[in-house]
Amino acid sequence: MKPVIKFFDKVILLLLGFSGIVYSCMKYGMIESEYEINGVVTDKTNAKPIQGIRVVRPTYGDNGDTMYTSSQGRYVFKSWGHPNQVHLKFEDIDDEANDGEFDAKEINIMFTDADRVKKGRGNKTADKYLKIQNVELEKK
């Protein structure tokens, strides 16, 4: 009889511990907000979109996220977390292939409540933020 009671004691303790973890996650949150930054990179002199511009979002501890603008000059970064500011670097790496050499540009993007496009439901669903950031680059 004692082995059975000890077994059920362990099961009960395990269930109580697990429920504590679940309660803690529900109360203090495990849901992170979704962030999206998108825009078009254009030539400042003629407003034409620039293809092949490297867009880098540095992150801590590694080289960061990197993407390249499309043939329409578009870029998109999606992320999860709690950023209030995102740093982006725009670099022309293909010399004359996109109708000229362009100077690099770095910008800081700030997220505010005005950028929230979807309000989450407490700890059930995440808030979603959207920032449209068009960038003009100047030729060297």
C-alpha positions as CSV (number, residue, x, y, z in Angstrom):
1,M,0.0,0.0,0.0
2,K,2.9,2.4,0.8
3,P,4.4,2.2,-2.7
4,V,1.1,3.1,-4.2
5,I,0.7,6.1,-2.0
6,K,4.3,7.2,-2.7
7,F,3.6,6.9,-6.4
8,F,0.4,9.0,-6.2
9,D,2.3,11.6,-4.0
10,K,4.9,12.0,-6.8
11,V,2.2,12.3,-9.5
12,I,0.3,14.9,-7.5
13,L,3.5,16.9,-6.9
14,L,4.3,16.7,-10.6
15,L,0.9,17.9,-11.6
16,L,1.0,20.8,-9.0
17,G,4.4,21.8,-10.3
18,F,3.3,21.7,-13.9
19,S,0.1,23.7,-13.1
20,G,2.3,26.3,-11.4
21,I,4.4,26.7,-14.5
22,V,1.3,27.1,-16.7
23,Y,-0.2,29.6,-14.3
24,S,3.0,31.6,-14.3
25,C,3.2,31.7,-18.1
26,M,-0.5,32.8,-18.3
27,K,-0.1,35.5,-15.7
28,Y,3.2,37.0,-16.7
29,G,3.0,36.2,-20.4
30,M,4.9,34.2,-22.9
31,I,3.3,36.0,-25.9
32,E,5.6,38.4,-27.6
33,S,4.4,41.1,-30.0
34,E,4.9,40.7,-33.8
35,Y,6.7,43.5,-35.6
36,E,6.9,44.2,-39.3
37,I,9.0,46.9,-41.1
38,N,8.6,47.3,-44.8
39,G,9.2,49.9,-47.4
40,V,10.7,50.8,-50.7
41,V,14.3,52.0,-51.4
42,T,14.5,54.6,-54.1
43,D,17.0,56.8,-55.8
44,K,16.8,60.3,-54.3
45,T,17.3,62.1,-57.7
46,N,14.6,60.3,-59.7
47,A,12.5,58.3,-57.2
48,K,13.2,55.0,-59.1
49,P,13.2,51.9,-57.0
50,I,16.7,50.4,-56.5
51,Q,17.1,46.6,-56.7
52,G,19.8,44.7,-54.9
53,I,20.3,47.0,-51.9
54,R,21.5,45.0,-48.9
55,V,19.4,45.7,-45.8
56,V,20.8,44.6,-42.5
57,R,19.1,44.6,-39.1
58,P,22.0,44.0,-36.7
59,T,21.2,41.9,-33.7
60,Y,23.2,41.2,-30.5
61,G,25.7,38.4,-30.7
62,D,25.7,37.6,-34.4
63,N,25.7,39.3,-37.8
64,G,22.0,40.0,-37.7
65,D,19.3,39.6,-40.3
66,T,20.1,40.4,-43.9
67,M,17.9,40.8,-47.0
68,Y,18.1,42.4,-50.4
69,T,15.6,44.7,-52.1
70,S,13.4,43.2,-54.8
71,S,13.2,44.5,-58.4
72,Q,10.6,47.0,-57.1
73,G,13.0,48.1,-54.4
74,R,10.9,46.5,-51.7
75,Y,12.1,45.0,-48.4
76,V,10.3,43.4,-45.4
77,F,11.5,42.4,-41.9
78,K,9.3,40.5,-39.5
79,S,10.2,39.9,-35.9
80,W,8.9,38.9,-32.6
81,G,9.7,40.5,-29.3
82,H,9.5,43.8,-27.6
83,P,11.6,46.3,-29.6
84,N,11.0,49.9,-29.2
85,Q,13.7,50.8,-31.7
86,V,15.2,48.9,-34.6
87,H,18.4,49.9,-36.4
88,L,18.7,49.3,-40.2
89,K,21.6,49.6,-42.5
90,F,21.1,50.1,-46.3
91,E,24.2,49.3,-48.4
92,D,24.8,49.2,-52.2
93,I,27.0,46.2,-52.8
94,D,26.8,45.7,-56.6
95,D,28.5,48.9,-57.7
96,E,27.1,50.1,-61.1
97,A,24.6,47.2,-61.6
98,N,21.7,49.2,-60.3
99,D,22.3,52.4,-62.4
100,G,25.0,53.9,-60.1
101,E,26.8,53.6,-56.8
102,F,24.8,54.7,-53.8
103,D,26.0,55.9,-50.4
104,A,25.2,53.7,-47.4
105,K,22.5,54.9,-45.0
106,E,21.6,53.9,-41.4
107,I,18.4,54.7,-39.7
108,N,16.7,54.0,-36.4
109,I,13.0,53.1,-36.5
110,M,10.9,53.8,-33.4
111,F,7.7,51.8,-32.7
112,T,4.9,53.5,-30.8
113,D,1.3,52.6,-29.9
114,A,0.3,54.4,-33.1
115,D,2.0,51.7,-35.1
116,R,-0.1,48.9,-33.5
117,V,-2.4,47.5,-36.2
118,K,-3.8,44.7,-34.1
119,K,-4.4,44.5,-30.4
120,G,-3.8,41.2,-28.8
121,R,-6.1,39.6,-26.2
122,G,-4.1,39.6,-23.0
123,N,-1.9,36.5,-22.9
124,K,-3.9,34.7,-25.6
125,T,-2.8,36.5,-28.8
126,A,0.0,39.0,-29.6
127,D,-0.2,42.6,-30.5
128,K,0.9,43.3,-34.1
129,Y,2.9,46.4,-35.1
130,L,3.5,47.7,-38.6
131,K,5.9,50.4,-39.7
132,I,6.3,51.5,-43.3
133,Q,9.7,53.1,-43.8
134,N,10.6,54.2,-47.3
135,V,14.3,55.1,-47.8
136,E,16.0,57.4,-50.3
137,L,19.6,56.8,-51.2
138,E,21.9,59.3,-52.8
139,K,24.4,58.5,-55.6
140,K,28.1,58.8,-54.7
